[in-house]
Amino acid sequence: MLRAACPDRQSRRDFAELTAANELDLARIDPAFRAAHGPGLLALFPRVRGLLTEPAWQDCRAVLGEGASAP
């Protein structure tokens, strides 16, 4: 039987930080990636803002632009 699991807050924070780092690294070095996925990332990262550290959030804003604003 499969059981659903809800990760604890620290695990969710770790996942959000790792996801942001990976996606922002790609967006930083690949203009085609940024053009294709930047709008989706701009929609995602403000929704998980509460899970990101301040440096990660600042990196989101630096790479994706001021459009990444907290909700």
PyRosetta script that sets phi, psi and omega in degrees:
from pyrosetta import init, pose_from_sequence

init()
pose = pose_from_sequence("MLRAACPDRQSRRDFAELTAANELDLARIDPAFRAAHGPGLLALFPRVRGLLTEPAWQDCRAVLGEGASAP")
pose.set_psi(1, 131.8)
pose.set_omega(1, 177.3)
pose.set_phi(2, -82.8)
pose.set_psi(2, 141.0)
pose.set_omega(2, 177.9)
pose.set_phi(3, -124.1)
pose.set_psi(3, 137.5)
pose.set_omega(3, 176.3)
pose.set_phi(4, -77.2)
pose.set_psi(4, 142.1)
pose.set_omega(4, 177.9)
pose.set_phi(5, -124.2)
pose.set_psi(5, 141.7)
pose.set_omega(5, 175.6)
pose.set_phi(6, -111.8)
pose.set_psi(6, 112.1)
pose.set_omega(6, -179.2)
pose.set_phi(7, -61.8)
pose.set_psi(7, 150.0)
pose.set_omega(7, 177.5)
pose.set_phi(8, -70.3)
pose.set_psi(8, 168.2)
pose.set_omega(8, -174.7)
pose.set_phi(9, -58.1)
pose.set_psi(9, -42.2)
pose.set_omega(9, -179.5)
pose.set_phi(10, -64.1)
pose.set_psi(10, -38.3)
pose.set_omega(10, 177.4)
pose.set_phi(11, -65.5)
pose.set_psi(11, -39.4)
pose.set_omega(11, 177.0)
pose.set_phi(12, -65.4)
pose.set_psi(12, -40.6)
pose.set_omega(12, 177.3)
pose.set_phi(13, -62.6)
pose.set_psi(13, -45.9)
pose.set_omega(13, 179.4)
pose.set_phi(14, -59.2)
pose.set_psi(14, -44.0)
pose.set_omega(14, -179.9)
pose.set_phi(15, -64.6)
pose.set_psi(15, -43.1)
pose.set_omega(15, 179.3)
pose.set_phi(16, -63.2)
pose.set_psi(16, -43.3)
pose.set_omega(16, 179.2)
pose.set_phi(17, -62.7)
pose.set_psi(17, -45.5)
pose.set_omega(17, -179.7)
pose.set_phi(18, -65.2)
pose.set_psi(18, -42.4)
pose.set_omega(18, 178.6)
pose.set_phi(19, -61.9)
pose.set_psi(19, -47.4)
pose.set_omega(19, 179.8)
pose.set_phi(20, -60.5)
pose.set_psi(20, -45.6)
pose.set_omega(20, -178.9)
pose.set_phi(21, -60.4)
pose.set_psi(21, -45.7)
pose.set_omega(21, -178.6)
pose.set_phi(22, -64.5)
pose.set_psi(22, -49.1)
pose.set_omega(22, -177.2)
pose.set_phi(23, -66.9)
pose.set_psi(23, -39.8)
pose.set_omega(23, -179.7)
pose.set_phi(24, -69.9)
pose.set_psi(24, -33.8)
pose.set_omega(24, 174.8)
pose.set_phi(25, -60.4)
pose.set_psi(25, -44.7)
pose.set_omega(25, 177.8)
pose.set_phi(26, -64.7)
pose.set_psi(26, -44.7)
pose.set_omega(26, -178.8)
pose.set_phi(27, -64.5)
pose.set_psi(27, -33.6)
pose.set_omega(27, -178.5)
pose.set_phi(28, -68.4)
pose.set_psi(28, -37.3)
pose.set_omega(28, -173.3)
pose.set_phi(29, -101.3)
pose.set_psi(29, -12.8)
pose.set_omega(29, -174.2)
pose.set_phi(30, -127.8)
pose.set_psi(30, 100.2)
pose.set_omega(30, -179.4)
pose.set_phi(31, -58.7)
pose.set_psi(31, -33.1)
pose.set_omega(31, 179.1)
pose.set_phi(32, -67.3)
pose.set_psi(32, -40.2)
pose.set_omega(32, 176.4)
pose.set_phi(33, -62.8)
pose.set_psi(33, -46.1)
pose.set_omega(33, -179.3)
pose.set_phi(34, -61.0)
pose.set_psi(34, -41.6)
pose.set_omega(34, 179.3)
pose.set_phi(35, -65.3)
pose.set_psi(35, -41.2)
pose.set_omega(35, -177.1)
pose.set_phi(36, -75.9)
pose.set_psi(36, -37.3)
pose.set_omega(36, -171.2)
pose.set_phi(37, -115.4)
pose.set_psi(37, -8.7)
pose.set_omega(37, -179.8)
pose.set_phi(38, -55.1)
pose.set_psi(38, -46.2)
pose.set_omega(38, 179.4)
pose.set_phi(39, -60.0)
pose.set_psi(39, -39.2)
pose.set_omega(39, 177.6)
pose.set_phi(40, -67.3)
pose.set_psi(40, -38.8)
pose.set_omega(40, 177.4)
pose.set_phi(41, -67.1)
pose.set_psi(41, -37.4)
pose.set_omega(41, 176.5)
pose.set_phi(42, -63.6)
pose.set_psi(42, -28.6)
pose.set_omega(42, 176.5)
pose.set_phi(43, -80.3)
pose.set_psi(43, -34.2)
pose.set_omega(43, -176.3)
pose.set_phi(44, -76.4)
pose.set_psi(44, -52.7)
pose.set_omega(44, -168.9)
pose.set_phi(45, -62.5)
pose.set_psi(45, -37.9)
pose.set_omega(45, 175.4)
pose.set_phi(46, -62.7)
pose.set_psi(46, -28.5)
pose.set_omega(46, 179.6)
pose.set_phi(47, -72.3)
pose.set_psi(47, -24.9)
pose.set_omega(47, 178.8)
pose.set_phi(48, -108.2)
pose.set_psi(48, 16.4)
pose.set_omega(48, -177.3)
pose.set_phi(49, -50.7)
pose.set_psi(49, -40.2)
pose.set_omega(49, -178.4)
pose.set_phi(50, -65.3)
pose.set_psi(50, -14.7)
pose.set_omega(50, 179.1)
pose.set_phi(51, -97.8)
pose.set_psi(51, -10.5)
pose.set_omega(51, -176.4)
pose.set_phi(52, -95.3)
pose.set_psi(52, 143.0)
pose.set_omega(52, 172.7)
pose.set_phi(53, -70.3)
pose.set_psi(53, 163.9)
pose.set_omega(53, 178.5)
pose.set_phi(54, -59.5)
pose.set_psi(54, -44.0)
pose.set_omega(54, 177.5)
pose.set_phi(55, -61.1)
pose.set_psi(55, -38.7)
pose.set_omega(55, 178.2)
pose.set_phi(56, -65.4)
pose.set_psi(56, -41.6)
pose.set_omega(56, 178.9)
pose.set_phi(57, -63.7)
pose.set_psi(57, -42.9)
pose.set_omega(57, 178.4)
pose.set_phi(58, -62.9)
pose.set_psi(58, -36.4)
pose.set_omega(58, 176.6)
pose.set_phi(59, -64.9)
pose.set_psi(59, -40.9)
pose.set_omega(59, 175.6)
pose.set_phi(60, -55.8)
pose.set_psi(60, -47.7)
pose.set_omega(60, -178.3)
pose.set_phi(61, -67.4)
pose.set_psi(61, -37.8)
pose.set_omega(61, -179.2)
pose.set_phi(62, -67.8)
pose.set_psi(62, -41.4)
pose.set_omega(62, -176.2)
pose.set_phi(63, -81.0)
pose.set_psi(63, -42.0)
pose.set_omega(63, -174.1)
pose.set_phi(64, -95.5)
pose.set_psi(64, -12.1)
pose.set_omega(64, 178.7)
pose.set_phi(65, 100.3)
pose.set_psi(65, 173.5)
pose.set_omega(65, -178.2)
pose.set_phi(66, -65.6)
pose.set_psi(66, -10.2)
pose.set_omega(66, 176.6)
pose.set_phi(67, -63.6)
pose.set_psi(67, -17.6)
pose.set_omega(67, 176.4)
pose.set_phi(68, -85.1)
pose.set_psi(68, 88.9)
pose.set_omega(68, -178.8)
pose.set_phi(69, -118.8)
pose.set_psi(69, 151.5)
pose.set_omega(69, -179.3)
pose.set_phi(70, -66.5)
pose.set_psi(70, 142.8)
pose.set_omega(70, 177.8)
pose.set_phi(71, -68.2)
pose.dump_pdb("model.pdb")
